Amino acid sequence: MRGSGGIKSYLPAVIVCAALLPLVLIRLRNGAASASPAPAAEGLPAVPSSSAAPAASWQLIWADEFDYTGEPNPADWRPDVGGGGWGNGELQYYTAGGNATVTGQCLEIELRAQPMQGSSYTSARLVSTRGWTYGRFEISARLPQGVGTWPAVWMLPTGHPLPGDPWPGCGELDIMENVGFDHGNIHQTIHTGAFNHMNGNQKGGTKYLADVSEQFHLYAMEWLPDSLRFFIDGEEVFSYKPGDYTGDVTTQEWPFDSPFSLILNVAYGGSWGGALGTDDTCLPAVMEIDYVRVYKLERG
């Protein structure tokens, strides 16, 4: 999502082989296909690389399968707390606890009509305590529905905002972004100093999913030293190579050589989410995260 403080903010498992991600496990949950956590993340097979030599593969290096109960693991996630619009005129106040819960099967981030600290709504925004430079990032999620909702899975530089490195020059990676008034259209976008929504020239792609709130879908990004590729359910939606736009690549086109952290959140209203107003009848609204997995490219 956008701005220097902006967002962006069961049936027993049945194992099948997905045609486009043959080694990713698939679970039928409540009759809907969803990428499923394995009993132990370390036991997951490698994912063949779609962007490197055939001998290369993505090896799992970190995961949260959300197979516990209670608050999100503080060793893995910290809450961003506060209101004030988050640079986008958003309506929610992000709480330190209570709006993000792990059920033993998934993480639930709940947007509520709940007065707090001058806001009429509460939600949660979780930031990974770790940062990564390059890798494959997978998030299996089922999205909320309702006009005004603005769920996102995205990345900003670890420790953002950093002195002397404001948005958008610091870079932003949007693995999944959706606004409720345009329900079903999933946006995958990058922002840099040269390419960003303030200039109207951000780079990205969109895919329509009719069942985005009924089924879990797999949102993924592959980040290499010179390129980015974005996927939904194994299908490539968008790719970015700065050399396609300039012969003299600088950090204005490619600020992606330092650690970035993952962010999971649900906002309400704001410059984009509230472009057609809000509808409180959709509340509470919940984004469910089945798992988050991070891979490193290993060459054979």
C-alpha positions as CSV (number, residue, x, y, z in Angstrom):
1,M,0.0,0.0,0.0
2,R,1.1,3.5,0.0
3,G,3.0,6.4,1.6
4,S,5.8,6.6,4.1
5,G,3.4,5.4,6.9
6,G,0.9,3.9,4.5
7,I,-0.6,0.4,4.7
8,K,0.5,-1.9,2.5
9,S,-1.6,-0.1,6.0
10,Y,-11.4,-28.9,8.2
11,L,-11.6,-31.5,6.6
12,P,-8.5,-33.8,6.9
13,A,-5.9,-32.6,4.5
14,V,-6.0,-34.0,1.0
15,I,-2.7,-33.9,-0.7
16,V,-2.7,-33.4,-4.5
17,C,-0.1,-32.1,-7.0
18,A,-0.9,-28.6,-8.4
19,A,-0.1,-28.4,-12.1
20,L,1.8,-25.1,-11.8
21,L,3.4,-25.7,-8.5
22,P,3.9,-29.5,-8.4
23,L,5.5,-29.6,-5.0
24,V,3.3,-27.2,-3.1
25,L,0.9,-29.1,-0.8
26,I,-2.8,-28.4,-1.4
27,R,-5.5,-28.7,1.3
28,L,-9.3,-28.8,0.8
29,R,-10.6,-26.6,3.6
30,N,-14.3,-26.2,4.1
31,G,-14.7,-27.6,0.6
32,A,-12.4,-25.0,-0.9
33,A,-8.9,-25.6,-2.3
34,S,-6.2,-23.9,-0.3
35,A,-2.4,-24.2,-0.1
36,S,-1.9,-26.1,3.1
37,P,0.8,-26.1,5.8
38,A,2.7,-29.3,6.3
39,P,2.9,-30.9,9.8
40,A,6.4,-29.5,10.1
41,A,7.6,-26.7,7.9
42,E,11.1,-28.1,7.8
43,G,9.8,-31.2,6.1
44,L,8.4,-29.4,3.0
45,P,9.9,-30.3,-0.3
46,A,11.8,-27.7,-2.3
47,V,9.9,-25.7,-4.9
48,P,11.5,-25.8,-8.4
49,S,12.5,-22.4,-9.5
50,S,10.4,-20.7,-12.2
51,S,13.0,-18.0,-12.8
52,A,16.4,-19.6,-12.7
53,A,18.3,-22.5,-14.3
54,P,16.6,-25.9,-14.1
55,A,19.1,-27.1,-11.5
56,A,18.0,-24.4,-9.1
57,S,15.3,-24.7,-6.5
58,W,13.7,-22.7,-3.7
59,Q,14.6,-24.1,-0.3
60,L,12.4,-23.2,2.7
61,I,14.2,-21.1,5.2
62,W,11.4,-19.7,7.4
63,A,7.6,-20.3,7.8
64,D,4.7,-19.5,10.1
65,E,2.1,-22.2,9.6
66,F,-0.2,-20.7,12.3
67,D,-0.7,-24.2,13.9
68,Y,-0.9,-22.8,17.4
69,T,-3.5,-20.7,19.3
70,G,-3.5,-17.3,20.8
71,E,-1.7,-14.1,19.8
72,P,0.7,-14.2,16.8
73,N,4.1,-15.4,17.9
74,P,6.0,-12.3,19.1
75,A,9.3,-13.9,18.0
76,D,8.0,-13.7,14.4
77,W,5.6,-10.7,14.4
78,R,5.2,-7.3,16.0
79,P,2.1,-5.1,15.8
80,D,2.2,-1.6,14.3
81,V,0.0,0.4,16.7
82,G,-1.8,3.7,16.1
83,G,-4.3,5.7,13.9
84,G,-4.1,9.0,12.3
85,G,-4.8,7.8,8.7
86,W,-1.4,6.1,8.1
87,G,-0.6,8.5,5.3
88,N,-3.7,7.4,3.3
89,G,-6.6,8.9,5.3
90,E,-7.6,5.4,6.6
91,L,-10.2,5.2,9.3
92,Q,-9.0,2.3,11.5
93,Y,-6.8,2.3,14.7
94,Y,-4.3,-0.6,14.7
95,T,-4.3,-2.2,18.1
96,A,-1.5,-3.9,20.0
97,G,-3.6,-7.0,20.5
98,G,-7.0,-8.5,20.1
99,N,-7.6,-7.9,16.4
100,A,-5.1,-10.6,15.3
101,T,-5.7,-14.1,16.5
102,V,-4.2,-17.5,15.7
103,T,-6.9,-20.3,15.7
104,G,-4.7,-23.3,15.3
105,Q,-5.5,-23.5,11.6
106,C,-4.9,-19.9,10.4
107,L,-4.2,-16.3,11.4
108,E,-7.3,-14.1,11.5
109,I,-7.0,-10.3,11.2
110,E,-10.3,-8.8,12.1
111,L,-11.5,-5.3,11.2
112,R,-14.2,-4.2,13.6
113,A,-16.6,-1.3,14.3
114,Q,-15.1,-0.4,17.6
115,P,-14.3,3.0,18.9
116,M,-10.7,3.5,20.1
117,Q,-8.3,6.5,20.4
118,G,-10.5,8.7,18.3
119,S,-11.2,6.2,15.6
120,S,-14.5,4.4,15.1
121,Y,-12.8,1.2,13.9
122,T,-10.0,-1.2,15.0
123,S,-7.9,-3.6,13.0
124,A,-4.4,-5.1,13.1
125,R,-1.2,-4.6,11.2
126,L,1.6,-7.2,11.7
127,V,5.2,-6.7,10.7
128,S,7.6,-9.6,10.5
129,T,10.5,-9.3,13.0
130,R,12.8,-10.7,10.3
131,G,13.9,-9.1,7.1
132,W,15.1,-10.8,3.9
133,T,17.0,-9.8,0.9
134,Y,15.9,-11.8,-2.2
135,G,13.8,-15.0,-2.0
136,R,10.5,-16.5,-2.8
137,F,7.6,-15.4,-0.6
138,E,4.3,-17.4,-0.4
139,I,1.1,-16.4,1.4
140,S,-2.0,-18.4,1.4
141,A,-5.0,-16.2,2.2
142,R,-8.8,-15.7,2.1
143,L,-9.8,-12.1,1.9
144,P,-12.6,-10.1,3.5
145,Q,-15.5,-8.7,1.5
146,G,-17.2,-5.3,1.8
147,V,-17.0,-1.8,0.5
148,G,-14.3,0.1,2.3
149,T,-12.1,-2.9,3.2
150,W,-8.5,-2.7,2.1
151,P,-6.5,-5.9,2.9
152,A,-2.8,-6.2,1.9
153,V,0.2,-8.4,2.1
154,W,3.3,-6.4,1.3
155,M,6.9,-5.5,2.1
156,L,8.8,-2.4,3.2
157,P,12.5,-2.0,4.2
158,T,13.2,-3.6,7.6
159,G,13.2,-0.8,10.2
160,H,11.1,1.5,7.9
161,P,11.0,4.5,8.1
162,L,14.8,4.8,8.0
163,P,16.5,8.2,8.3
164,G,17.2,9.7,4.9
165,D,15.3,7.0,3.1
166,P,11.7,8.1,2.8
167,W,8.9,6.5,0.7
168,P,8.7,5.9,-2.2
169,G,12.5,6.0,-2.8
170,C,13.0,3.3,-0.2
171,G,10.9,0.9,-2.3
172,E,7.7,-1.1,-1.7
173,L,6.6,-4.6,-2.8
174,D,2.9,-5.4,-2.9
175,I,2.4,-9.1,-3.1
176,M,-1.4,-8.9,-2.6
177,E,-3.7,-5.8,-2.4
178,N,-7.4,-5.6,-2.8
179,V,-10.1,-2.9,-2.3
180,G,-13.6,-4.0,-1.4
181,F,-15.4,-1.8,-4.0
182,D,-13.5,-3.6,-6.7
183,H,-13.9,-7.0,-5.1
184,G,-12.1,-9.8,-6.9
185,N,-9.4,-7.8,-8.6
186,I,-6.1,-8.6,-7.0
187,H,-3.2,-6.1,-7.5
188,Q,0.5,-6.9,-7.4
189,T,2.6,-3.7,-7.6
190,I,6.0,-2.2,-7.0
191,H,6.8,1.4,-6.0
192,T,10.2,3.1,-6.3
193,G,11.5,6.6,-6.5
194,A,11.1,6.5,-10.3
195,F,7.9,4.5,-10.5
196,N,5.1,5.1,-8.0
197,H,1.4,6.0,-7.7
198,M,2.1,9.6,-7.0
199,N,3.6,9.9,-10.4
200,G,0.9,7.6,-11.8
201,N,3.5,5.3,-13.3
202,Q,3.8,2.5,-10.7
203,K,4.5,-0.9,-12.2
204,G,2.2,-3.8,-11.6
205,G,-0.4,-6.3,-12.7
206,T,-3.9,-7.4,-11.8
207,K,-5.8,-10.7,-11.8
208,Y,-9.5,-11.3,-11.2
209,L,-10.6,-14.0,-8.8
210,A,-14.3,-14.5,-8.5
211,D,-14.0,-16.5,-5.2
212,V,-11.4,-14.4,-3.4
213,S,-13.5,-14.4,-0.2
214,E,-14.7,-18.0,-0.5
215,Q,-11.4,-19.9,-1.2
216,F,-7.8,-19.6,-0.1
217,H,-5.5,-18.5,-2.9
218,L,-1.7,-18.6,-3.1
219,Y,0.0,-15.2,-3.6
220,A,3.7,-15.3,-4.3
221,M,6.7,-13.2,-5.3
222,E,10.1,-14.2,-6.5
223,W,12.8,-11.6,-5.8
224,L,16.2,-12.0,-7.5
225,P,19.1,-9.5,-7.6
226,D,17.9,-8.1,-10.9
227,S,14.2,-8.9,-11.2
228,L,10.9,-9.5,-9.5
229,R,8.1,-11.9,-10.5
230,F,4.6,-12.0,-9.0
231,F,2.2,-15.0,-9.1
232,I,-1.3,-16.0,-8.1
233,D,-2.0,-19.7,-7.8
234,G,1.1,-20.4,-9.7
235,E,0.3,-18.2,-12.7
236,E,2.6,-15.3,-13.3
237,V,0.8,-12.0,-13.2
238,F,3.5,-9.4,-13.4
239,S,7.3,-9.1,-13.7
240,Y,9.7,-6.2,-13.3
241,K,13.2,-5.7,-14.6
242,P,14.6,-2.2,-14.2
243,G,16.8,-2.6,-17.2
244,D,13.7,-2.8,-19.3
245,Y,13.0,0.9,-18.5
246,T,16.5,2.4,-18.4
247,G,20.0,1.6,-19.5
248,D,21.5,3.2,-16.4
249,V,19.8,1.5,-13.4
250,T,20.1,3.3,-10.1
251,T,18.3,3.0,-6.7
252,Q,15.6,5.2,-8.2
253,E,14.6,2.2,-10.3
254,W,15.9,-0.6,-8.1
255,P,16.0,0.0,-4.3
256,F,15.7,-3.7,-3.7
257,D,19.1,-4.9,-2.5
258,S,18.6,-4.7,1.3
259,P,16.4,-6.5,3.8
260,F,12.6,-6.0,3.6
261,S,10.0,-7.2,6.1
262,L,6.6,-8.6,5.5
263,I,3.4,-6.7,6.5
264,L,-0.1,-8.2,6.9
265,N,-3.0,-5.8,7.5
266,V,-6.6,-4.9,6.9
267,A,-7.4,-1.2,6.5
268,Y,-10.7,0.6,6.2
269,G,-11.6,3.5,4.0
270,G,-8.8,5.9,2.9
271,S,-7.7,7.3,-0.3
272,W,-8.1,4.1,-2.3
273,G,-10.1,1.7,0.0
274,G,-12.7,4.4,0.6
275,A,-12.8,5.9,-2.9
276,L,-16.4,4.8,-3.1
277,G,-17.2,5.2,0.5
278,T,-17.6,2.6,3.2
279,D,-20.3,0.2,4.3
280,D,-20.3,-0.8,7.9
281,T,-22.8,-3.7,7.3
282,C,-19.7,-5.7,6.2
283,L,-18.2,-5.5,9.7
284,P,-16.6,-7.4,11.3
285,A,-14.5,-8.3,8.3
286,V,-11.7,-10.9,8.5
287,M,-8.6,-11.7,6.4
288,E,-7.5,-15.3,7.1
289,I,-3.8,-16.3,6.5
290,D,-3.3,-20.1,6.2
291,Y,0.5,-19.7,6.2
292,V,3.5,-17.6,5.3
293,R,6.6,-19.2,3.8
294,V,9.9,-17.8,2.8
295,Y,12.4,-19.6,0.5
296,K,16.0,-19.1,-0.6
297,L,17.3,-19.9,-4.1
298,E,19.8,-22.8,-4.0
299,R,21.6,-23.7,-7.2
300,G,22.6,-27.3,-7.8
